[in-house]
Amino acid sequence: MKKILLLGSGELGKEFTIAAKRLGQYVIACDCYAGAPAQQVADEAEVFSMLDGDALEAVVRKHRPDIIVPEIEAIRTERLYDFEQQGIQVVPSARAVNFTMNRKAIRDLAAKELGVKTARYFYAKNYDKLQTAANKIGFPCVIKPLMSSSGHGQSLVKNPDQLHDAWTSAIEGSRGDIQEVIIEEFIRFDSEITLLTVTQKNGSTLFCPPIGHVQEHGDYRESFQPAATTPIQLQKAEEMAAKVTEALTGAGIWGVEFFLKGDEVYFSELSPRPHDTGMVTLANTLNFNEFELHLRAVIGLPIPCIKQMRYGASAVILSPIESEKQPQYRGLEQTCEEDADIRIFGKPTTRLHRRMGVVVVNGPTDADLNAIREKAKRLANYVEVY
């Protein structure tokens, strides 16, 4: 049995904790608020700001974990190097977490050091530099905080009049204390995919079938597996994902995002942990879901292969309200009347457009994937958060 310190206890952390408990592991779930989803199923819980390096170190000293698994960006990540030197396994590695939690570090590694194809980009630490960079890139362009997740602070800017609001949104949506943004060329892509990539301690790098997804305001709304790709596109994406994850080092699952345009494949972003779009794997699309794959890679259990078992789709359940009260749900009976699965995350409060749950649907590999997608969205719309 390994003692795992989970840094961040959202819905992804909850599913990871469930996978860990099924294989007899011990989990301490940490978050900045009490009652976070993963804390509801973990062995112990800690509530503190992980941006407080001293508080983080105190929790590590208290529990003496074998493994530290970051699930969020808002962590004093430089401390992870110290923990790693003390013999604690950091997932995937301290280097990987420090690079990928910051868009500047990972983009420069991919584009400048590894030669991976990306959109053109610049950085800006103030509004004047943002204006200069946007004029060089041209419009439309995409503006993001250097540190954020789930689309927070991200804007598609179509003309110069929208720049100031985009700057404000990026700074306010930034996690941590980095006050800098990235300005990217807008790629008029045909589609975008997530390629879940599994690096093992003693085994080859494995790839899940590609996941397609739809985003609104930079945040995931639905995903489906497998996404349509050509052999050339998939080969390029796998080569890029393998190159970047090898450079970052470590074992675990990575959510590697790409834009596809004809035969061209552009590296977009990378998460060193289970990916929100990968919740489609909870529909039993694979022989192991993404959380089980992550857990097995982390603790060193061999993963001989990844198989596509079913086609699947996911659609999120969003909150239309903001309240500090415990949320309630209507429509579960109507959703459950059909062949589908529903996961309510168990978040103790609501915010406008906050993800509160997900509906996952599957079908045989000769089914109409578009029909599965439409079913997932229809069933998710039955559920009302109040």
C-alpha positions in Angstrom: 0.0 0.0 0.0 1.2 3.5 -0.9 0.3 6.7 0.9 -0.8 9.2 -1.7 -1.0 13.0 -1.0 -3.5 14.4 -3.5 -3.0 18.2 -4.1 -6.4 19.3 -5.3 -9.6 17.4 -4.7 -12.0 18.2 -7.5 -14.0 15.8 -9.7 -10.9 14.5 -11.4 -9.3 13.9 -8.0 -12.4 12.2 -6.8 -12.3 9.6 -9.6 -8.6 9.1 -9.1 -9.2 8.5 -5.4 -11.9 5.9 -6.2 -9.4 4.1 -8.5 -6.7 4.3 -5.8 -9.0 2.9 -3.1 -10.1 0.0 -5.4 -6.4 -1.0 -5.5 -5.9 -0.7 -1.7 -4.0 2.6 -1.6 -4.3 5.3 1.2 -5.2 8.8 0.1 -5.0 12.2 1.8 -7.0 14.7 -0.2 -6.0 18.3 0.0 -7.9 21.4 -1.1 -8.5 25.0 -0.1 -12.0 24.4 1.1 -13.6 21.6 3.1 -15.9 19.0 1.6 -14.2 19.0 -1.8 -15.3 16.0 -4.0 -12.2 13.9 -3.5 -12.2 14.5 0.3 -15.6 12.8 0.4 -14.0 9.4 -0.6 -10.4 9.8 0.7 -9.0 8.3 4.0 -8.0 11.8 5.3 -8.4 15.4 4.3 -6.4 18.6 4.7 -7.7 22.1 4.0 -5.1 24.8 3.3 -3.8 27.0 0.4 -1.3 25.1 -1.6 0.1 28.4 -2.8 1.4 28.7 0.8 4.7 26.8 0.5 5.2 26.6 4.3 1.7 25.1 4.8 2.3 22.6 2.0 5.6 21.6 3.6 3.9 21.2 7.0 1.3 18.8 5.5 4.0 16.8 3.8 6.0 16.5 7.1 2.8 15.5 8.9 1.7 12.7 6.6 5.1 11.6 5.1 3.5 10.4 1.8 5.2 8.0 -0.6 3.6 9.8 -3.6 2.5 13.4 -4.2 -0.1 13.7 -7.0 -0.9 17.3 -8.1 -4.4 17.8 -9.5 -4.5 21.6 -9.8 -2.3 24.4 -10.9 -2.5 26.6 -7.8 0.4 24.9 -6.0 3.8 26.3 -4.9 5.3 23.9 -7.4 9.0 24.8 -6.8 8.7 23.1 -3.4 8.0 19.8 -5.3 11.7 19.6 -6.2 12.6 19.5 -2.5 10.1 16.8 -1.8 11.4 14.8 -4.7 15.0 15.1 -3.4 13.7 13.7 -0.1 12.7 10.5 -1.8 9.0 11.3 -2.3 7.7 10.4 -5.8 6.1 13.4 -7.5 3.7 12.7 -10.3 4.6 12.6 -13.0 7.8 14.4 -11.8 8.7 17.7 -10.2 10.1 18.9 -13.5 6.9 18.0 -15.4 4.6 19.7 -12.9 6.7 22.9 -12.9 6.8 23.1 -16.7 3.2 22.2 -17.4 1.6 24.4 -14.7 3.0 27.4 -16.6 2.1 27.9 -20.2 5.3 29.9 -20.8 7.6 27.1 -19.7 5.8 24.3 -21.6 5.3 26.3 -24.8 8.9 27.3 -24.9 10.0 23.7 -24.2 7.8 22.3 -27.0 8.4 25.0 -29.7 11.9 26.2 -29.0 13.7 23.3 -27.6 11.9 20.3 -29.1 10.8 21.8 -32.4 7.2 20.8 -32.0 4.8 22.7 -34.2 2.7 25.3 -32.4 0.7 28.4 -33.2 2.8 31.7 -33.2 2.8 33.3 -29.7 4.1 36.1 -27.6 4.0 37.0 -23.9 3.0 40.2 -22.2 3.5 41.4 -18.6 1.5 44.6 -19.1 -1.3 46.0 -21.2 1.0 48.0 -23.5 3.0 44.9 -24.4 -0.2 43.0 -24.9 -1.3 45.5 -27.5 2.1 45.3 -29.3 2.0 41.5 -29.4 -1.6 41.4 -30.6 -0.8 43.7 -33.5 2.1 41.4 -34.5 0.0 38.3 -34.2 -3.1 39.8 -35.9 -6.8 39.4 -35.3 -8.4 37.2 -34.2 -6.0 36.0 -31.5 -6.3 34.1 -28.3 -5.3 35.6 -24.9 -4.8 33.3 -21.9 -3.2 33.6 -18.4 0.1 31.8 -18.1 -1.4 29.8 -15.2 -5.0 28.6 -15.3 -7.2 25.7 -16.1 -10.6 24.8 -17.6 -10.6 28.0 -19.8 -10.5 30.4 -16.9 -9.4 33.9 -18.1 -9.2 32.8 -21.8 -10.6 35.1 -24.5 -10.9 35.0 -28.3 -10.1 38.6 -29.4 -11.6 39.6 -32.7 -10.6 43.2 -32.8 -8.4 45.7 -30.9 -11.5 47.1 -29.0 -11.7 43.8 -27.1 -8.1 43.8 -25.9 -8.6 45.6 -22.6 -11.4 43.3 -21.5 -9.3 40.3 -22.5 -6.4 41.6 -20.4 -8.6 42.1 -17.4 -10.2 38.6 -17.8 -6.8 36.9 -18.1 -5.3 38.6 -15.0 -8.4 37.9 -13.0 -8.6 34.3 -14.2 -5.0 33.6 -13.4 -4.2 31.0 -10.8 -1.2 31.6 -8.5 0.7 34.9 -8.4 1.9 35.1 -12.0 0.6 38.3 -13.7 1.6 37.5 -17.3 -0.4 36.4 -20.3 0.2 34.6 -23.6 -1.1 35.9 -26.9 -1.5 33.1 -29.5 -2.2 33.0 -33.2 -5.8 31.8 -33.8 -5.6 28.6 -35.8 -8.6 28.1 -38.0 -8.5 24.4 -37.2 -10.8 21.7 -38.6 -11.0 20.0 -35.2 -9.2 19.6 -31.8 -8.4 16.5 -29.9 -7.0 15.3 -26.6 -4.5 12.5 -26.8 -4.3 10.8 -23.5 -0.7 9.6 -23.2 0.5 7.1 -20.6 4.1 7.0 -19.6 5.2 4.0 -17.5 7.9 3.3 -15.0 8.9 0.1 -16.7 7.1 -0.1 -20.0 6.5 1.6 -23.3 4.5 4.8 -23.8 0.9 4.1 -24.6 -1.8 6.2 -26.3 -5.5 6.1 -25.8 -7.7 6.5 -28.9 -8.1 10.3 -29.5 -10.9 12.2 -27.8 -12.8 14.9 -29.6 -14.3 17.8 -27.5 -16.4 20.9 -27.7 -15.5 23.9 -25.6 -17.4 27.1 -24.7 -15.4 30.1 -23.4 -12.3 27.8 -23.3 -14.1 25.3 -21.0 -15.0 21.7 -21.8 -18.7 21.0 -22.4 -18.8 17.7 -24.2 -16.3 15.0 -25.3 -16.4 11.9 -27.4 -14.2 8.9 -28.2 -12.8 8.1 -30.7 -12.4 11.4 -32.5 -12.0 11.2 -36.3 -8.4 11.4 -37.3 -6.4 10.4 -40.3 -3.5 8.0 -39.9 -1.1 10.9 -40.7 -2.7 13.1 -38.1 -2.6 10.4 -35.4 1.0 9.5 -36.2 2.1 13.2 -35.9 0.2 13.7 -32.7 1.6 10.5 -31.1 5.2 11.5 -32.1 4.8 15.0 -30.6 3.1 13.7 -27.4 5.9 11.1 -26.9 8.6 13.7 -27.5 7.2 16.2 -25.0 6.4 13.7 -22.2 9.8 12.1 -22.6 11.5 15.5 -22.1 9.4 16.2 -19.0 10.0 12.8 -17.5 8.0 10.7 -15.1 5.1 8.2 -15.0 1.4 8.9 -15.2 -1.3 10.0 -17.7 -1.0 13.2 -19.7 -3.7 15.1 -21.5 -2.0 16.4 -24.6 -4.2 18.8 -26.7 -3.8 19.3 -30.4 -5.4 21.4 -33.2 -5.9 19.6 -36.5 -5.9 21.4 -39.9 -5.7 19.2 -42.9 -2.6 17.0 -42.4 -1.1 19.7 -40.1 -1.0 19.0 -36.4 -0.4 21.8 -33.9 0.6 21.2 -30.3 -1.7 23.3 -28.0 -1.4 22.4 -24.3 -0.5 19.6 -22.0 -1.8 18.6 -18.5 0.3 16.2 -16.4 -2.7 14.4 -15.0 -6.2 13.1 -16.0 -7.9 15.4 -18.4 -11.5 16.8 -18.0 -12.3 15.7 -21.6 -11.1 12.2 -20.6 -14.2 11.8 -18.3 -15.7 10.2 -21.4 -13.6 7.1 -20.5 -16.0 6.6 -17.5 -18.4 5.4 -20.2 -16.3 2.2 -20.4 -14.9 3.2 -23.7 -11.6 1.6 -22.8 -10.4 -1.5 -20.9 -9.3 1.0 -18.2 -10.6 4.5 -17.6 -8.2 7.4 -17.5 -8.1 7.4 -13.7 -7.3 3.7 -13.5 -4.6 4.2 -16.1 -3.1 7.1 -14.1 -3.1 5.1 -10.8 -1.5 2.0 -12.4 1.2 4.1 -14.0 1.8 6.1 -10.8 2.2 3.0 -8.5 4.1 1.0 -11.1 1.6 -1.6 -12.1 2.2 -2.8 -15.7 -0.3 -1.7 -18.4 0.1 -4.2 -21.2 -2.3 -2.5 -23.6 -5.1 0.0 -24.0 -8.1 -1.2 -25.9 -11.1 0.6 -27.4 -14.1 -1.4 -26.0 -17.0 0.9 -26.8 -17.7 4.2 -28.4 -18.7 6.9 -25.9 -19.7 10.5 -25.2 -19.9 12.8 -22.2 -21.8 16.0 -21.6 -21.5 18.2 -18.5 -24.1 19.4 -16.1 -23.7 23.1 -15.4 -25.1 25.2 -12.6 -27.3 28.1 -13.7 -27.1 29.7 -10.2 -24.5 30.9 -7.7 -25.2 29.9 -4.1 -23.4 28.9 -0.9 -26.2 26.4 -0.1 -25.8 22.7 -0.7 -27.0 22.2 -4.3 -30.0 20.1 -5.1 -30.8 18.2 -8.4 -34.0 17.6 -10.4 -34.4 15.3 -13.4 -32.2 12.4 -12.3 -35.1 10.0 -12.7 -35.6 11.1 -16.3 -31.9 10.7 -17.1 -31.7 7.3 -15.5 -34.7 5.9 -17.5 -32.4 5.5 -20.4 -29.2 3.6 -20.8 -26.6 6.0 -19.5 -24.5 6.8 -16.4 -24.5 10.0 -14.4 -21.9 11.3 -12.0 -22.8 14.1 -9.6 -19.4 15.5 -8.4 -20.6 16.5 -4.9 -19.4 20.1 -4.9 -20.8 21.8 -1.8 -21.6 25.1 -3.4 -22.5 26.5 -6.9 -21.2 29.2 -9.2 -22.7 30.3 -12.4 -21.7 27.8 -15.2 -19.7 25.6 -12.7 -19.5 22.0 -13.7 -21.5 20.0 -11.2 -21.7 16.6 -12.9 -21.5 14.7 -16.1 -23.5 12.2 -18.1 -21.7 9.5 -20.0 -23.2 7.3 -22.7 -21.7 4.4 -24.6 -22.5 2.2 -27.6 -21.0 -0.5 -29.7 -18.0 0.3 -32.0 -20.3 0.0 -35.0 -22.7 2.6 -33.6 -23.3 6.1 -34.8 -21.1 8.2 -32.6 -23.0 11.4 -33.4 -26.2 9.7 -32.1 -24.4 8.8 -28.9 -23.2 12.4 -28.5 -26.7 13.8 -29.0 -28.1 11.4 -26.4 -25.5 12.4 -23.8 -26.3 16.1 -24.3 -30.1 15.5 -24.2 -29.8 13.5 -21.0 -27.5 16.1 -19.4 -30.1 18.8 -20.1 -32.7 16.9 -18.1 -30.7 17.6 -14.9 -31.5 20.9 -13.2 -29.3 22.3 -10.5 -31.1 24.5 -7.9 
